[in-house]
């Protein structure tokens, strides 16, 4: 996004949410307007037919319930307060989960059977940026040109309140159940030394808690908040991770970006392992448990992996570009995996889920079973 003056809320929209320089582009007033537009979209698309989390028991009208959280950027708490004001003004009940990672917020939306979720984040942008990402029911992201298009349209015009009564607000701590759901995947691991790099203190602390009961050794690598590409082997922070892995004689390294979704790997020699190579040894065990499962692959991995997938009885299909379309395709086509190029790996959990900790668990399980250096496993 450009750094110039923004003339309307619509100018803030990216393919997966809203981004803008805090106060110069994304003001608190605009954040409230965007949240109100999302609330109207929920009233339009996700009417609640029964009691929602017990909040509306006995009421004449059942309202949308929205999970709201924020990331570690200094501007995020201020933006969140405006977001909550906009949601409540439009009659939504708000469940404030506070400081969280994006995967944790998605988990909370599904766990609480909420109508949707709002995450205040500037992930993928420079530190001066703030932003808002939205998910609908079942923690399904909304993107352009999908549901986010309607939110953009609504934000550009005056909004009428669907009810005169403001929604309620309460808090919930999702970290415990979220981390327990993650911890269950880190089973039967041999003693490995893993270097984990991330600009997010929250991500690093989550990984540390997940690793605490394991026999594996964890090396935490602090990174600055900046734009990066973990799928690119020459990225400066991937090179820093490579150096750490070599100098510490680690078995492998992972870089988890500030969104908690995208990640990149290096082997024990410090060499970058492409997302497609990761998918090549992670997907077959899932297909073995699923009769004729679908796999959604991005262009770079599609032709390379198609013979392997079909030999295992699976079916390859192109992976859609947007988060919303990828999640919908996984659910509609009963796919076991989506991704392959960009460093985001989607899996079919209770709902389609993209979480760097999910792929880390599968990589460590595969490495433990193979009992060979990670470079051999990645070479296939």
N, C-alpha and C positions, 0 to 999 in steps of 0.2 A: 504494500500500500504506500501511496505517496505521503509526504509529511506536510502537505499544504493545508489550507483552510478547507473544512468540510462544510458543505452547504445543506446537507440533509442526512438523516439517519441512513438512508439507502446507500450512501457513498461508503459506508463503513463495512458493508458486507463482503466477505470472502466466500470461497466455495464451501467452507465448513463452519462458518460462524461470523463473528464480528471482531474486527481489529482496528485500532486507531491509537494515536498518541494520546495518552491520558491528559485530560483537560483541554488540550489543543484541538483534538478531534473527537475523542470519546469523553464527553462531559458526563457528570452525574445525571443531569436532566435527560440526556439522550439515552443513558443506560436505563433510566426508569421507563422511558417511552418504549424502548426495545423490549423490555420485560413485559410491559403491558400488552404489546402486540403479540408476543408469544403466548400470553395468557388467553387472549382472544382466540388464537389458533387452537389452543387446547379446548376451549369451550366449543369450538366448531367441529373439531375432529375426534375428540376423545371424551364424549359424554359418559359420565359415570352412571351405570345402571343400578348399582347397589351401594351398600355402605362402603366408604373408602377409609380404611384404617380406623374405623370407629369414630372419626371426628364428627361426622354428620348424622350420627345415629339419632333418629327421632326428628330430624329436620325435614322441612318440606322439599328442599332442594339440595341435591348432593353436588358439591363443587369439585373442580380439579384440585388435586394435591400435587405440589411441586417440591422436589428436593433441590436445595440450593447450597452451593459450596464455592470455595475460592482457592486459588493457588498462592504461592509464596511471594508474589510480586508486591512491593509496598503499596501500590495503588489498589490492589484487589479488595481489601476490606471496605474501602469507601465505595467502590463500585457495587459491591454486594449489597450494602445497605440501601442503595438506590434501586437495585434490582428487586429486593424484597418488598420495598414500598410499592413498586409498580405492580408486582404480582398480587399483593394484598388489596390494592386499590381496585383491581379487577375481580375481586372475590375469590381468589385462589387461596387455599390453605398452603402454608409454607412450612417445610421441615428443613431447618437450618443444620447442616452437617459440619459447618465451619471449614477449617483448613483441611484440605484433602487432596489426593491425587485424582486425576480424571477417571482412571479405572475404578477407584474406590467410590466415586460419586455414581458412576454407571451401575456399580454393584448395588448401591443403596436404592437407586430407583427401582431396580428389579426386586430387591429384597423386601422393600416396603410396598410393593405393588402400586407405586405412585403413577400419576397421570403423565408425569414428565420430569425433567430436571434441567437446571440451569447451572453452568459452571463458569465462574469468572476467572479468566485466564488470558495471558498474553503469549501463550506457548507458540513457538515458531517465529517469534518476532524479537526485535531488539528490546532491551530493558525498559525503554521509555513507553512501550506500548502496553495497553490493556485490551481486554476483549471479553466476549461472552460466547460460549458454545451452548447449544441446546440439544436435548434429547427428548423423544416422546415416550409413550408407554413401552414397557419391556426394554427400557434403556436403548431404544433404537435411535441413533443420531438422525438429525434432520439436516439436510444439505441443500445446496443449489445444484440442479434446478428443481429439487423436490420441495419438501415442506418449508424449507427456509425461504423459498420464493414468496410464499404467502405471508410469512412473517415480515419480510421486507416490504411487501405491498401494504400491509396493515400499518407498519411503522411510519409510512409516508402520509398518512391521513389522520384526521381527528377520530378518536376512538370513543365509543359509547360504552359505559359500564354495563355489564350484563346483570348486575345486581347492585342494590344500594348498600348492601352490607359488606364491610371489609372482611377479608379472610383472616384466619388465625395464624399464629406463628408458634412453633415449638422447636426444640432441638433434639437431635439424635446423634449418637456416636457410632458410626458404621465400621470403625477401624477393626474392632475385635472380630466380628463375623466375617469381614472381608479378608483379613489376614488368615483366619482359620481356613477359609475356602481355598486360599492360595497354598497354605502350608501342607495341605493334604496331597498336593501334587508332587512335593519334594520327598519322594519315598525311594528306599532301596538304592541309595547313592553310595558310591565308594568315596574314599577320602580324596577330595579334589581341592585345589587352591584356585579360587576364582577372584579375578580383579573386576570390580564393578565401578564404573565411572558414571557420574550424573551431575548435572548442575543443580538438581533438586535435592535439598537436604531431606525433605520428606520422603523422596524415593529411596535415598540411601538408608535412612532410618528404618523404612519398611523392610528393605532387603536384609538389614542387620537383624531385625527381629525374627524374620522368617528363617534365617540361617542359624540363629542362636542354638536350637536343639540339634542341629546337624553336625556330622563329623567333618564337614567341609570347612576349609579356611577361607575367610572373606577378606579381601583387600579393598578398602574404600578409596576411591580416587575423586577428589573434588574438582569440579569444572566451573568455569565462569558462565554466567547467563548470556548467551549470544546465539545467533542463528548458526546452525550446523546441519550436516547431512551424514548420519551414521551409516548410510548405505554406500557412501563414497570412501574408497580406501585412502585417498589423499586428504581427507578432512583433517584439520589441525588437531582436533580432540581425539580422533581415532588414532592418529600418530602418537599422541601423548599416551593413550591407553596401551598401544603397542610397546612403547618403551617401558612402561611399568610392568607389563607381562614378562618381557624378556629379562629385565633386571631382577625381578622377584621370583623368576622360575615358576610362574603360575601355569596352570594347565590350560586356561583360556581366559578371555576377558570379554566383558559386555559393556557397551555404552548405552545407557537408557536416557533418551532425550527428555526435555522438561515436560512433555505432555504425558509421560509415563506409558506411551503406546509404542513409539518408534524406537528401534534399537539396532545396534550393529555389533558384530562379534569379531574377535581376533583369536587365532590359534596359539599354541604354546610357543611358536616361533615369532609371534607378534605380527603375523601376516593376516590381512583382512580376509574374512570369510563372507562371501556374498550372501544376501538374503535367499537367493535361489538355491545355493548350496545347503543352507540351513533347512529349507523346505524339503530338499531331496532326501534327507534322512529322517526328518520328523514326520512327514506325511505317511509313508508306508505302514508304520505300526498302527496308525489310526484307520487306514483302509482295511487292515487285517481284521479289525474288530467290527467293520461295517460292510455289509453285503452290497456291492455295487454303489459305493458312496461317490458323491460328486466332489470335485476339487476345482475351485475357482482360481485361476492363475493369471497373473499380470503378464504382459507381452513377452518380456525377456525370459521368463521361466516356462512359458506355455509350450513352445516347440521342444525345448530341452527335456521337459519332464513328461510330456504326453505319452511317449512309448512306455515309460516306467509305470505311470498311473494306469494305463489301459491294460498292461500285462498283469497288474494286480487286481483287475476286475473293476477299476474305477472309471469314471468319466470326467474328462477335462472340459471346462468351459471358461470363457474369458471372464476375468474378474472386473466388475464395474469400477469406474474411477472414484465415485463419491462414497463416503462412509455410509450414507443412507442406503444407496443402491447395493453396496456390498453386503450390508447386514440383511437387507430384504432378500437378496439373492440366496444368501446362506440359509435363511429360514424357509424360503419358498421352494428351493431346490434340494433341501436336506443335505447341504454340503458339509463336509467335515473340516474343510480348511479353505481359507482365501488369502491371497497375497503372493509373495514370490520375488518382488523386485525392490520395493520401496522401504523395506525394513519394518513394515507393519504386518503382523501375522494374526489373522482372525481364526478363532476356533468356535466350535459349537458347544457351548456350555449350557446352562439353563436358558440363556439367550445368546445370540451371536456376540462374541466378545473379542476385543483387541486389547491386549495387556502384555507389556514386555515381560512381566513375571511369569506369565503362562508359557511363553516360548522359552524362557530361561529354564524353567522346570523340565520341559520336554528335552531340551538340549542336554541338561545334566543327566537325566535318566538314560538317554540314548548313549551318552559317553560312558556312563557307568556300566551299561550292559555290554558295550563293545569292548571295553577294557583295552583300548588302544589310544595312542596320542590323538588329540582332537584334530590335528592336521590330517591324519589318515581317515578318520571318520568323515570329515568334510570333503575329502577328495573322492569319496564314494567308491 
